[in-house]
Amino acid sequence: MRRLAAAFLGFFVLTQAHATEAGWALLRDGGRVVLIRHALAAGSGDPASFDINKCSTQRNLSDRGKLQARKMGALFAARAAPIDRVLSSRYCRCLDTARFAFGEGIAEPVEALDPLSGDEAAKEKQKEEIRKLVREFDGSGNLVLVTHQENIREVAGISPREGEAVVVRPEGDQLIVIGRIIFN
């Protein structure tokens, strides 16, 4: 039984490593769009006193999350084509992920990248705005969108870990996952 568990774990690790290498190969070519789930954040859910303009009222990156974001940035610098643009949710954990990874003042806050609205019509509009950002990108570098798990799940059909990058391309009205990069 232990051998079977060890074999499965080894296969899982190798599969993740292969997927990550394939993701980097896509980003070396440039012209790609990357959805990043914010780095590791302390706790779960934002407090009742939440204020979009005050980081002290939000769930924020843990120390490990800050290190993870710095690692992301170092790996992007070493392994990917230049970043043309970084867009981020207005939530501090996303803005901080972008800041630690790509530099101070680089990220442009975009409301559509905030957690999805509870109102169904507003949610659909927000998802369409995210898909539009992807469809309209035509740069020679890469576009990075730092957002939340539920946004990525709703527009790309997968649930990434904190700090995971998902490379997507538009296909009709959908976003198709063409690569993943795991930073842990």
N, C-alpha and C positions, 0 to 999 in steps of 0.2 A: 504494500500500500504506500509506503514512504517513497519507493522508487517511482511509482506512478505519479504521486504528488510532485516530486522533484522534477520529473520529466515534463509535466504540465507547466510548472512554474518556469522552467527553462525555455520551453516553447513560447510561453506568453511574453517573457522578457525579450527573446529574439524577435518575435513578431512586432513588438512595440519599437524596438531599435530599428528594424527594417522600415517600419512606417515612418518613423522620425527622419531617417536618412532620405527616404523618398520625398518627404515634405521639404527638406532643405534643398534637394535637387530642383524642385519646382521654383523655390524662391530665388535660387541663384540666377535663373533666367530673367527674373523681373516681370513686370506686367501682371502681377498676381494680387489677389485680395485675401487678406488674412483676418479672420475673426479670432480675437483672443479673449478668453474668459479671464477676468481680473485675477491677479495673483492671490495667494492664500490670505484670507481675512479672518480675524478673530470672531468667534461666536457665530450665531446664525440669526438672520433677520435684523432689520433696523429697529432701534428703539422707538417707542411711542412719541418721543420728543423730536423725531426726525425733522431736520431742516436742510434742504438741498444746499443752502449757502453756508452751513456750519459743519465742518468735518467732525467736531466734537460731539455732534448729535447722531452720527452715522456709525455703521460698522466699518472699521478701517483695516488696512493691511496689518498683519502681524509682523513681527521682526523677520520671521522666516519668509513671509510674503514679500517683504522689501528686498531680501536677498534673492529670492526667486525672480523678481522683476529685473534686478540688476543683471542676473545671469542671462535672462531673456535678451536684454539689450546687447550684452557682450557677444552672445551667439549670433544675433541678427547682424551685428557689425562684422563678424568674422565669416559668416557662412551664407549671407543673402545679398542680393542686389540692394542698392541703396533704397531707403524708405522715401517715397515721394511725399507721403502725407500720413499723419496719425490723427484719427478721429476717436473720440471717447465719450462714453456716458458721462453725464455731469456728476455722477456719484464719486465721492472722494477716493474710494478704493480703486475705481477704474482710472481716474485722473492720476492717482499716485502710481499705479502700475505703469502707465504711459510715461510719467515723469522719471521714475527710477530706471525704466528700460531705455528710453529714447532721448531724455534730456528735458530740462526745465523749459516750459513755455512752448513745447513742440505740439502737444495735443490740443486739438480744437474740440471743445465740448459740443456735443450734438444730442439734443433732446430725444431723438428717435432711438438712441442707443441706451437710454435709461431702461430700467425694468419695465416690462410690458404692462400696459394699462389693464385694469380689471374690466373696463367697459369694452365690450366685444367690437364695436365699430371703431373705437379709438385704437384698439389692439391691432386690428386689420390694417388700419392706416399706418401705424407705426411699423409693422412688418413690411409693408409695401415701401416705405421710405428707406428701410435698411436694404431691401433688394435693389432699389433704385440706385443707392450709393454704389453697390457692387456693379450693377449693369453699366453705369456711366463712367466707371474708371477706365482710363486709357493711357495711363502713364507708363514710362519705361522702367521705373523702379517698382516698388510694391506699396500697396495701400494697406494700412493696419487699422482695424476697428476694434477698440477695446470695449467690451460690453459684459453682459451677464449670461449665466447658463441658460435661463429660460428663453432669452432672445435667440441664442444660437440654436437651441433645440427647435424652436418654432420656425426659424427660417432655413435651417440646414438639416434638420432631422436627427441630430446627434446631441448627446449631453456631455460636453467636455469637462474635464477636471479643472479645478482652479489653476490658472496659469497655463492651460493647454491652448495651443494654436491650431486653428482649423483653416486650411486653404480651400477656398471655394471658387467656383466659376458659375456664371449665370447660364441657365438653359431654359429658355422660354420664361415662364413666370416663377421658376424655381431656382434655388441655389443648390448646386451639386458639390459634394465634398470630394476633393481630388487629392487631399493630403492632410496629414495631421503631424503635429510636432509636440512631443511631451518633454517638458523641461525638468522633470524630477528624476 
